[in-house]
Amino acid sequence: MSYHELNLEERIAIRVGLVKKLSLREIARQLKRSPSTISREVRRNSDADGNYTAYGAYQYTKARRVACRPKRKLVPGSELFQMVKEMLRDRFSPQQIAGNLRRMFPKLKDAYVSHETIYK
């Protein structure tokens, strides 16, 4: 069984269930989800006053997801991206490009790009 993130409709159903004073287990049964999933959702995504709203929960989740993802080093349009692109056109391998960038910019850690990143 694989995990599927709660969608907005499910979050709305949780909110309605809470307003109707249903237990978390009853809400979970109606949504065919684990009670621990519903409990975790309500605990993590309630505001400072302890109120759970579907749209607020969606926003909290989205903000946490953005915060946990690392920033990309090779962003299209950046100077580093253009350099890598030119080196690829000149038939350098990703391993060679990664090594050349380290030699060209020994003190600039942001210019270090692994060959796996270049392949992606």
Summary of the structure (lengths in Angstrom):
residues: 120
radius of gyration: 23.1
end to end distance: 29.2
largest distance: 66.1
contacts: 274
relative contact order: 0.09
helix: 63%
strand: 0%
